[in-house]
Amino acid sequence: MTPSNPSAPAPYDTPHSQPPPLQHQKQLKPQQSPPPQQLHQPLSLPRSVKRPRPVKSCTECRKRKLRCDRSCPCSQCQKSSRICKYAADNDTGNLSDASDSEVNDSARPTKRNCLPAAPIAPLKSATVMSAVTEPLYTPFRNGDPSLKQQPSLELLLDRIESLEKRLQPRNSIGSESAGWSRSLEVSPKTVRALSVKLGGQRARLHGPGSPRVLLNLFDEAKDFMRDHAKDRETREIFSSFKRLHTVLRAEYQRSLSPIPIFVESMLPLQKRMADILPNKGVCDRLLQAYFDANETMYRIVHIPSFKKQYNRYWESKPSSEAFLPLLLTILATASRFGTKSRGLGHERSESIHLPTACALVQLWLSGLQGKQLIELDTLQVSLSLVMTKRLFREGTRDGWTALSSIVRMAMDMGLQRDPLEFGGAISPYIAEMRRRLWITVANLDYFVSNDCNMPSVLREGDFTTRPPLNVDDSELYPEMTELPPSKAFDQVTDMQIQSYSAMTLGIRLKAASLVRRVDILTDWTEILEVGSKLERHLEEINAIAPRHGAMANEAKNARLWKTLILLDGHVRRPLLNLYRPFTLGVPNVPPQILRGYFRSSMALMSIVEELDPTSADYEDIYDMSHASLKGDIEQAAFSVCYYVRAAMRQATDSTSLAMQHALRMSPEADDPPHSGGLVLWSLPRLINTTQNVLDFLIKNIKRGDTKDIICLSVVLESVKKPNPHPEEMAYGLRVVLDSCLRSANLSLERLAAAQAETPQGELYGPARPAYSKQTLNSVNLLSSVDDDQDGWAFWDGWE
């Protein structure tokens, strides 16, 4: 008789059929190979037959040893917002460990299927759905081919069947009767749009977060903007907006032109860089302001080492060739905030001239060759220059194209591989600096790509670099032989923010991967899993450093506020990008997606309301919020307008009913009272918050996009009432025009006079300084701005 082993480990409960770990296989060997004396026992000997005990709980309740009510989803999973799954009937993990006998399938109780049958063909088992996302191969573990699991014939057939379903036309999938677990039909017009000019010779792709795409969700607003020329009054309003747009654009472009005397001078480049520096007192103040506000999420320099080089420079001691270009970009970034001129004044009494500094640094980078292009100093200067340009180049994709080159430069230097893989060839100090720079490159690539609604260069699994240590800069020095231990994430250090952001990078890249595959997704499982992880990260960020009330002590918390809204935006943006295609325009959406999306939208929009106008740092924080999160706040406002429209009108379709149901649902039990639960937001409050966002964009109209203001204002007017009238929408647009003129300190008369005085070449194109065309192409900060003269007709080619 074979002795029973009640302590034997249970089979692994995995969603996909994967081989157990090596040590688990070793534990199973005595059971798989009976001892020799057992092989010679007579066949008539009775075997101990124990009662089969099929497991009725879901996989999550089994893991946590909770009582499961066997519904789908069960009450335990509903409370904790987990994905409720059940093991397949033919899974060996479906039986308890107490039985060593063979039990017929007919003796096993029938489980309830969590997923309903598909319209094309019924699901045979849970492995069919897992085959959709499971790769067609099982990777080797530790390089041992013997551990590769041999797929059964039934599993291969299920995989082939699932692939056939995905290749079949999708017109029969997504009916309302199939339930939300099978409805992932995403309308292409809510995901992307192509603006086509000149018969296709000029075209630009707009992603799901672009106002051009979001406007497709509002038929009344879109029709009003398309047919504006039919009404004389509306046509005059749009003409006034066009004149305002061209005058402000020409004025802003002139202010971004570098000073020609420094750009065209024949003096050595290092001498010209030194000539535009302010005095040491101003540089000291700007340098400290940069360290306080910028070296948090994007770590570029080691502060103690850079300060030593800075002091050596003012003592006229030799320094590296890359130090002065790096210092220029750092001072230019600091000049963008905290100065009256915002870095655009020609006087050096309080700041450095930002466009000239960027132009000289770009000239220095253009002259590098060979091995100079793979040095850490060069990478630091390139990153700092891109970050500085983004502070005043909102709305362009120059940063996105430049970052693709920087990512490949970093990969050419091997920063995507952890330094430990190369033995002792890299010192501990340099290894940690490489980790910091790589996370900065990865964060910038992801953030800027999402800001432009374009795909990022890095994908999930492209790198093995470990997250940098959560330590202070004072604990690291070039002569060190080993690195200090990393501190917990709740301890405030110089690296706290970047270390935490590095920990979330993997799940953010996974969310980006799902967004790229939004057209072929057939199951909510991955979306819900990734979304729940991102929401947990947001809860952890709020627990580590609560954003609300951070402005109580201005001097102490101004830096904390700037850092928190940046970190929160890095984690909240992929969550919104993941949920947006399904929340806006897809029927039968899971309620947790609706709640999570609009809760995050309101959290972003609340940033504008939470700023204290009486604070000494109000202008800087307000300006930084516009420069960093303007696109996210704008998209959140469009989303809330979509939600208001569904709640304002008598809903008849399933999408509007689902959103109204989410509004009426109580907040989850673990939601903090300040988390912006939707039950706390009435329709008047939602409209008022959206109006505050519109005022936020109007206040920054000189550096913003007038077209975005028009789109949001028309959409807001179209959702305030169940049946909007064109006359009311035109009146609301007239009010917005008056607000824009006041913010720009212009009137209609001054606007007409300013347009007459502006040269025709500056109305639609960049400013043309009087120096050579070759120099202009290499240093002009506005050389790639879209200069199509018919660009104002932005609704042409949207459909």
N, C-alpha and C positions, 0 to 999 in steps of 0.2 A: 504493500500500500504506500502510495506516495504521501509523505507527510505534508499537511497543509502549512502554509507560511502566511499567517495573517499579517505579518509586518512587511510583506513585500510591497514595494512601491506601486502606486496606481499608475496606469498608463497616462501619458501626457495629454492634456486637453488643449489642443491647439486648433485654431480656426482653419488652418490649412494642414494638409497631411505632410508633416515634416518628421524626419528621423529623430528619435530621442537622443539625448546627449550620450557621449561615449561612456561615461561612468554608469549611466543608466543601462546601456546595452550590456555592460559587464555584469551588472546585477541580475540581468535576465538570463544570462547564459546557463546557470544551474537549472533553471526551469525549462529552458528550451532543449537541453541535452540531458535526459534522465540518466541516472547511474547505470552501469552495466548490469548489476544484479536485478534491476527492475525490468530489463529487457527479457530476461529469462523466466519471469513469473508466468504461471498459467493464465490463460486468457479468461478462465472461468471465475477468477477471484473477483469478488465484488469491490467496486470503487466507492469511496465516500462521496456521495452526491449531496451537495448542499443547495438550499433554496436559492435560485437566482434572484438577485435584487436589482432590477433595473432602476437606474437613477432618474428621478422625475424632475429634479431641479434644473434651472438654467445654469450655464457655465459660470456666470458671475456669482450666483448664490453658492455654488459649490466651492468656488475659490475662497469666499469669505465665510463659509459655514453659516449661512443664513437660511431661514425658513422661506421657501419659495411657494407662491400660490399657483404656479404653473400657468399663469396667463401670459399673454404676449403683447406688450411687455409686462413683466411681473411688477408687483407693487414695490419691491425692494429696488429694482433698477429704475423705476419711475422716480422714487424719492431722491436717489443719488445721481440721476441723469446719466446713467450708464447705458451702453448698448446691450440689449437683452438678446442672448443667443441660446440655442439648444443644440446639443450634440446630435449627430445623425443617428438614425436607428441602427445602421450597420457599423457604427463606430465602436471599437473595443472599449473605449472609455465610457461607454454608456452602461456598462455593467460594473457592479461593485467588485472589490478585491476578494470577497469571501467565497466565491464560487470557482471551483476548478473543473467543473463539468461543462459540457457543451449543451447549450440551450437552443431550442429551435426558435426561429423568428416568430412563429405563430404564438408561442407562449409568452411573448414579450408585449406589454401594453403598447398601444399605438400612441405615439407622441403627437402633439399638436404642432403643425407647421407654423413657424413664425412668419414666413414669407408666403403670400398667396400665389396661386398658380399664374404663370404668365399667359397672355392671350395666345401665343404661338404654340407652345407645347408645355405640358405640365412638368413641373420640377420633380425629378425622381428622388433626389436627396439634397441635403444641404451642401454636398460637395459640388453641385452644379454651380451654385452662386460663388463658392470659393474659387472655382476654376476660372471665373472671370478675371479675378485679380491675381490669382496664383500664377507664377511663371511656369513655363512649360519645361522647366528643368529644376532640379534640386541641387543647389550649390554644395560643393564639397566642404566639409568642415575640417579645418586644420590641414587641408591639402591631402586628406586620406580618401582615395576613391572608393575604398571598401565601405565607407559610411554612406554612400549614396543610396537612397531608397529607391527600390524598383517599383514603379507605378503599376497598379493592377490594371487589367483589361477594362474593368468597369470604369475606373477613374479616367482612363484615356478616352473612352467613349463619351463620358460626361464632358470632358474638356472639348472634344470635337463638336459636340452638340452646342456647347455654350459659344464657341467661336462661330458656328453657323448662324446662331441667333444674332450675334453682333454684326455679321456681314449682311443679314437680310434687311430689306427696307424697314424703316422705323415708323411707318405711318400707322401701324396697327398697335403700337405700344403707347402707353401713357393715357389710357382712358380713365375717367374718374372712377369707374367701378373697380379698377385694379388696386386702389388705395395708394397712399403716399409713398409706400415702400417701392413702388414700381414706376413712379412718374418722375422722370428726369428730363423731360423735353424742354430744352432751352431754345428760345427764339433767337435766331442769329442777329436780329436788329437790336436786341438788348445786350449783345455781347461785343459787337464791333461795328464799325462803319468806315467806309472808304470815301474820302473827299477827292473827287476827280475833277480836274481842270484840263482844258486844251485837248479834249478828246482822249484823255488818258495819258498824255505825255507828262503831266504833272499830277501826282496823286500822293495822298498821305493817309496812313491807317490810324484810326482812333480806337483805343481800347475801351473796355467796359466801364471805366470810371470817367470817361470824357463827357463833358456836357453835351457834345454832339450826339453821343449814344444815349445818354440819359433822357434827352429831350424826346426820343422816340416813345417813351412811356406815357407822354402827355399829348394826346391827339389835339385837344383844343389849343394848347399853347403852340404846338407845331403848325397848325393851320393858320393861326393868327400871324405868326412870323412869316410864313410863306406867302400869305395874301396881304401883307401890309401895304403894298403899293396900290391896292384898290381903293383905299380910303385916303383922302387928302390929308386929314389931320394926322393919321398914323404915319403916313409917308413923311411928313415934316418932322415928326419925332425921331424917326430912324435917321433922317438926314442930319439932324442935329447931333445925334449920337456918333454918326460917322465923322463929322467935323471935329468933335471932341476927341475921338479916338486918334485921328491922324495928327492933330496938333500935340496932344500929350505924348504920343509916340515919338514924334520928331524932336520934341523938347528933351525927352528922357534919353534918346539916343545921342544927342549932342553932349549931354552931361557925362556920357560913358566913353567919350573919345579920349585917348591918351594925349598927354602934352607932347606936341611934335618935337620940341627942342631936345627932349631926352630920348625920344625914339629914333630920330634921324641923326643924332650926333655921331661924329666919327671917333669919339673917345672910347677907350676900352669899356666893355660892358660892366665890369665890376666897378669902375669909377662912376659910371652913370647910376648904378644902383645905390652907391654910397651917397651920391649927390641928392637924391630925393628923400633921404632919411631925415626926419625931424631931429631936434636936439635930444640929448640923452634923457632928460627929464620926461619928455613926452613919450619916448620909446619905453622907458621904465613903466610908465602908467599903462600904456597900451599892452605891453607884454604881460603884466599882471592881470589885466582884464581878460586877456585871451586865456590864460591858465585857469582863471576862475570859471569861465563860461564854456570853453570849447574842449578842453582836454578831459572829456568825460566819456561820451559814447565813442567818439572817433579819436583814438589815441594815436598820435603821430610821433611825438618826441618824448624822450625821457627827461622830465623837467630838471632834475639836478644836473645832468650832463649838459643840457642845453644852456642852462644858466652859467655854467663854467665857460662854455664857448662864447656866450654873450659878453661876459666880463672881460675875457681875453681880447675880444674884438675892440672894445672901447679902450683897452690898454695898448692898442696898436700891436698886439702880438699876433703871430701867424695863426690862421684858422683855415679850415677846409674850404675848398672852392664852392661847395654847395651850401655853406652856412649863410651867406648873404642872401641868396635867392629864397632860402627857407625863412629867414628873418623877415624879408619883405612880404611874403604871403601871410605870415602870422600877424604882422602889424596891420596889413590891409584888412584881414578878417576882423581884428579888434576895432579898426576904424569904422567898420560897418555899423557897429552898435556902440552906444555910449558917447557919440560925438554929434554935434549939431549938424555938421555937413554930411554925415553918414558916409564919409570917405570920398566924397565927390568934390570937395573944395580944393582949390589950387594952393591955398595957403598951408604952410607946414606948421602953423602955430599949435594945432591941436591934433592933427592926424596926418596920415600919409595919403597921397592921391591914389586911390584904389585902382582905377583903370591903367594908370601909367605903371604902377608896380606890377600888375598882372602882365602887361605887355612886355616889360623887360624880362620878367621871369620866363615868359613863353619864348622869347628870343634866346635865352640861355639854354633852355631845354632843347630847342631846335638845333643848337650847335653841338650837342653831345653825339658821340659816335662810339661804336664798338663796346668795349668793356665798361665804359662809363654808364651805359644804359642798364646794367644789371647790378648796380650798387644800391645799397639801402638808402644812402643819401638822396640819390636820384628819385627813388620811389617815394620818399618822404616829400620832396619838393613837388612831384607830380600830384600826389594826393592833396596836398595843401592848396595847390593852385586850383584844382577842380572844385574843392569845397569853397574857396573864396569866390570863384566865378558864379557859383550857384546862388550866392547871397544876393545878386542883383540881376541874374539872368533867368527870372521865373518864366515858366511857360515854354522854354526852348528845350531841345533835345541834345544840345551840345554836350552837356554833362554825361548823358547816356552813351553817346558815341565815344567820348574821351575815356570813360571808365572801362569800356570794353578793351581798349588798348592797355590800360593800366592793369587790368586783371590778367591779361596775357603776359605782361611784363613780370608781374608777381609770380605767375606760374613758371615762367622761364627761369626765375631765380629759385624755384623749388619751394616757395613758401606754402604751397598747398600740402606738402608732406611734413609731418612732424619732425623736428630736428633730431629726436632720439633715434630715428630710423637710420641716421648716418653715423652712429657711434659717437666718438668724442671729437669729431672734426669741427664741431661748432661749440663755442664756449657757452656756459649756462646763461650768461648775460645776453649775448647776441641771440641765443635761442629764444629767450623770452621776448626780446624785441621783435623777432620775426613773427612770433605768435600774435603779438599785439597788432603788428602791421597787417597780417593776413586777415584777422577779424575785422579790422577797419576797412580793408578792401572789400571783403564779403558783405559787410553791412551796407557800405556805400553802394555797391553794385545792386543789391536787392532794393534798397530804399529809393535810389534814383530811378531804377527801372520801373518800379511801381508808380512813382510820381509821374513818369511819362506814359504810363499805361502800355509799357512794352516789356517783353520777356528779358530776364536777367541772363547774364553769361553763365554763372555758376548754377549747377544742378545738384540735386541730392546725391551724395556719394562721390563727389568730385574731389574731396580733400580728406586728409586724415589728421590735420593739425589739431592738437588739443586746445581747449580753451585756455586763455592766459590766466595766471594766478591772481587771486583776489588779495593783493598786497599793495602797500604804499610804495611810491617810487623811491623813498629813502632806504628801503630794504634791499634795493638792487644797485649794484655797482659793477663796473667792468672787470675788476680783479677777482670777483667772487668765484669760488670753486664749486658751489652747489646752491641750488635755489631754496629759498625759505618755504615753509609749508603754507598752503593757501588757507585763508580765513573763510569763515562761514559767510554766506551771501548777505545775512542781515547785519554784518559788521561794516561800518562805513570806512572805506579806503579810497585811495586814488583810482583803483581799478574796479570798484564795486559794480558800476553801471555796465562797463564793457564786458566784464566777466559774466554777468547775468545775461546780457544780450547774446553772448557767444553760446550760452547754454540753450537758448531758444532758437538758434539759427537753424538747427536741423528740422524742427517742426515747421518753421516758416518756409523753408525750401520745399518741404513736402506739400504744404498748402499751395505753393506756387505751381508745383507739378500737377496737382489736381485741377487748378484753374486752366492750365494749358490743355488738359484733357477733358474740358467741360463738355465738349460736343459728343464724347463717346462714353461718358460715365453712365452706368446702368444700375447703380446701387447707392443708397445713402450711407452705407456703413462707414466707408473711409471718410466721407465728408463730416459725419457726426463725430467720429473719433478724433480727427485732426482739430475740428472746431472746439470740442470739449477741452482738449489739451491747451489750445491757445487761450481759452477763457480761464482755465486754471492758472496759467502764467499771469494773466492780467490781475487775478485775485492776489497772487503772490506779490506782484509789484505794488499793489495798493496796501498790502499788509506790511511790506518792508518799509515803505515810505508813503503814507497816505497823502494823496494829492490835495484833498480838501483841507483847507485851513493852513496850507503851507505858507501863505503870505502873511501870517500873523506877525512874525518877526521879519521885517524887510531885509535887514542886513544879513541875517543868518540864512534865510530861506530863499532868497532870490535865485541863487545858484541851484538850489534843490528844485525849485519850480521849473527852471529852464531844462534841467536834466530829466525830470519826471515826465514832462509832456513829450520830450523827444523819445524816451524809452517806451512810454505808453503808446506813442504813435508807431514805433517800430513793430510792436506786437499786435496792436489793434488793426493796423492796415492789412496784413494778410488775412485776418479773420473777416474783415469786411469784403475783401476781394473774393474770398472763398464763398461767402454766403450770398453776395449780391446777385449773381446770375440766377439763383434759384428763388430768392426772396422777391425779386421784382419781375413778375411775369410768368412764374411757373405755378401751376395749380397743385394742390395737395402737398404743400410743403410741411415737413415736420414742425410742430409748434416750437420746439427748442431752437430751431434755426431762426424762425421769425423773431422770437424774443431776444435771442442773442444778437441778431443783426441790428435791430432798432435800439436796443439798449446801448450798444457800442456807438451807434450813430448819435444818440443823444449825449453820450459821454464826450464825444469829440466836439459837438456843438456847444456844450456847456463850458468849454474852455474860454470862449469869448465872454461869457457872462461872469465867470469866476474871477476875472482879472479886476484888481482894485485900482480905479483911476487915481486914487490919492497916493498910491505907492510911488516911491522915488524911482523905482525901476519899471514903472508901468509902460513907458514908451518903448524901452528896450525889449521887454517881454512881449508886448503887443506886436512889435516889428518882427521879432524872431518867430512868433507863432504864425504870422503871415508868410514869412519866408520858408518855413519848414513844413507847415501843416495846412497851407491854404487849399491845396487840392483835396485833401481828405475831408476838411470841414465843408467844403463846397459840395462834394459828393454826398456827404451825410445830409446836407440840407435838401438836396434833390430827393433822397430816399425818404425823408420825413414828409416831404410834400406828397409823394406817392402814397404814403400811409394815411395822410390826412384826407386825401381824395377818396380813398376806400372807406374811411370812417364817416365822411361827410355825406356820402350819397347812399341811397337805398341799394345795398349790395344784392346782386342777383347771381354773379358768377362765383365759383368756388374760391378763387384767389382772394377776392374782397371779403368773403365770409370768413375765410381763415384768418385774415389779418384783423378783422374786427373781433374775432374770438380771442386772438392773442392780446388785444388791447384790454379786453375784459378779464383776462386771467390774472389771478393774484400773483405777486412776485414769489419767486421760489423761497423756500424757507431759509436758505443760507445767504440770500442777498442782503448786503448791508443796506441800511436805510438811505444812504447817499448814492447808491449805485445807479440811480436813474431808472428804476423799475417802471415799466410802461403804464402800470396802473396809476402811478402818481402824476402822469402827464395828461392833462385835459387837452381838448382840441384848441381852445384859445391859447393855452400855454405853448403848445407845439407851434402854432402859427407865430406867436410872439418870439419864440426862440429862433425860428427861421428868419424872421425879420431882423433880428439882431445880427445874424450871420450876413445878411445882405448889407446891413450898415457897416459891418466889419470889412467887407469887400469894397464898399464905396469909399471908405476912409482911406484905403490904400490904392485908389484908382490910378494914381500916377505910376505905380509899378505893377499894376495888375492888368487884367484883360477885360476890356469893356464888353466884349461879347459874352463873357461868362456872367457879368452883372445883368445884361439884358435877358439872357436865358433864364436865370434864377428868378428875376423879378416877374417875368411873364408867367412862369410856371406857378409861382406863389399866388399871383392874382387868379389864375385859372382854377385853383383848388380851394379858394376861400368860400366859394358858394357851390351848391350842387350843379347849378346851370349857369356858368359864367357867360357874360355878354361881351362882345368885342369892345363896346364903348367903355365898359368898366376896366377892361384890361388896358385899353389905351390910356385911360386916366391914371391908372396906377403906374404905367410906364412914364408918363409925364412927370409924376411926382419923383420918380427915381432919377430922371434926367435933371431936375432942379437940384436934387441932393448931390449928384455928381458934379454939377457946375460949381456948387458952393465948396465942395471938397477940393476941387481943382483951382479955386479962387478965380473963376472965370464967369462971364455972362455971355448971353447969346451975341450981343454986339461985339464984345471983346473977342469972342470966339471967331466971328467972321473976320474981324480985323487981323487976328493972329494967323488965320489960315491964309489970308491974302499976302501977308508978309513972309510966310514960310515958303522957301523955294520948292518947286514942284518935285525935285529929286529927293527932298527930305520928307515929303508927305507919306510916302509908302516905303521908302528904302532907308538904309542906314546913313548916318552922317558921314560926309566925305572930307576928312581933314586934308590939308594941302601938303601931303608928302607922297612919295612915290607909291605906285600901285603895288610893287613887289613888297615893300614894307607894310603897306596896308593889309595885304592878304595874310601876312604872317602874324601881325600883332593886333589888328583891329578886333575888338571884343564883339562886334556885332556883324561880322562878315557873313555869318550863316543864318541871320534872321530872315524869316520868310518875307520876301519883298514883292509878292504878287500884288498888282494894282487892283485886281478885282477881289482881293482877300476879304473885303467887308461883306460880300455876299456869301456869308459862311454857311447858309443853309442849302446852297446849291450842291447837289451831289450827295446829299445825306441818305437818300433812299436807295 
